Amino acid sequence: MSVSKKYLKTKPVCKVTFRIPSNMANNANKATLTGDFNNWDVDALQMKKLKKDGSFSVTIDLEAGKEYKYRYLLDDNNWLNDEAADRYEFDHQVNTDNCIISL
């Protein structure tokens, strides 16, 4: 997996691209990016499946200078952490690690 960050000079915003490569997507038909930036809404950020190689990608704007928790959801039932996360944080409410991205 990969996360790329591009900071804007004119706004306190970072364009962040989240990508799940095809070998990690496990032939999924659908991938969603969820996190505290969208209230963990599993329908809010559908990732685009790239027909060329079967990977998934989405780019979003996030406020710079903050940290965000996130995870991927494949085919509405398989949660996936990002090996490219800046770090991980255990969440006692859901009893699992969440990925953390620092901007």
Buried (B, 14 or more C-beta within 10 A) or exposed (E): BEBEBEEEEEEEBBEBEBBBBBEBBEEBEEBBBBBEBBEBEEEBBEBEBEEEEBBBBBEBEBEBEEEBBBBBBBEEEEEBBBEEBBEBEEEEEEEEBBBBBEB
